[in-house]
Amino acid sequence: MGAHGPGPERDRLITAFREMLVNAMEHGAGFDPAKVIDVTAARTERAIVYHFRDPGTGFDRADLAHAAKTAAVEDLIEVATERDRTGRRSGGFGMLIVRQIADELVYNERGNEVLLIKHLR
């Protein structure tokens, strides 16, 4: 993967990184500038690893009716309908995109820390 240089794979990884950071800022820190999001990165011969930790209470990955789980049209429509019904802004597709880009996502039990792992090929 050309994640260290220009190219579509690098751009996709940047998209996943940005989505994880914005989620931490929005859901974990409530866009409060006084709260800190910790982000670290490591590149090995075989992988790029990003670690995100936000100051929030975390979340239950099983309780995400407002987020798309698959790219199936029915699921996307269901998410849009649920978000509208509950007064949420449109969206809910970010983690679906991240799951398509990352090779692994490893969450802590609380749900306020995640490792985004992209294997280099």
QUIVENPE-V113778 format. One record per helix or strand. SS is the DSSP state (@ for helix, = for strand). FROM is the first residue (numbers start at 1). TO is the last residue. If there is no record, write none. Layout:
# QUIVENPE-V113778
ss: [SS	SS]
from: [FROM	FROM]
to: [TO	TO]
This chain:
# QUIVENPE-V113778
ss: [@	=	=	@	@	=	=]
from: [8	38	47	73	94	104	113]
to: [28	43	53	85	101	107	119]
